[in-house]
Amino acid sequence: MTLSNQVKDSLREAQNNLRNALSFAARTESPYTNKHIADMLSKIQAIIDAEDFIHQLEEDLGGEE
């Protein structure tokens, strides 16, 4: 099962908000804060990519039977 459009859109919106936060944090916050905001961005992208990959695998394996 792939991510619903609603969930994917919400995750993309969260990424946009985190990018905005990171751009402000880069000017004033510690490297620790910047690193963890960037990590959150990466983890959201990993969720989206993993779900897409799993969905594609399920389709490929389902087609072989």
Secondary structure as GFF3:
##gff-version 3
##sequence-region A 1 65
A	DSSP	alpha_helix	5	28	.	.	.	ID=ss1
A	DSSP	alpha_helix	31	64	.	.	.	ID=ss2
###
